[in-house]
């Protein structure tokens, strides 16, 4: 079953720029919205949350208030070489020309331009099915 990341509606624990790094930005999700889809299916088989999950940008430049970048994402757009990736397949590895705009419900907006981005569930990541009706 394929897992798609749905950034809008996801809960962000925080966004950090590694001190002393060459522009490494970590977007840490406390609960990332995901959809599980069977190959070839037209509709998601399951919707829910994956935690913990981290979206990492390398060679990144960031505009926005990092300490205020937490809580629910109202909107999110990830682009790779000008092509939008609204619900990227996990694990995600993008090289060259990556940009993102993260709009939080609290009004904070982050804009990130990076050389690459990656996002992969770690061995401790747990999927929890959504209880929404």
Secondary structure, DSSP 8 states (H G I E B T S, - for coil): -EEEEEEEEEEEEEEEE-TTSSS-EEEEEEEEEEEEE-TT-SS-SEEEEEESEEEEEES-EEES-GGG--EEEEEEEEEETTEE-SS-EESEEEEEEEEEEEEETTS-EEEEEEEEEEE---TT-EEEE----
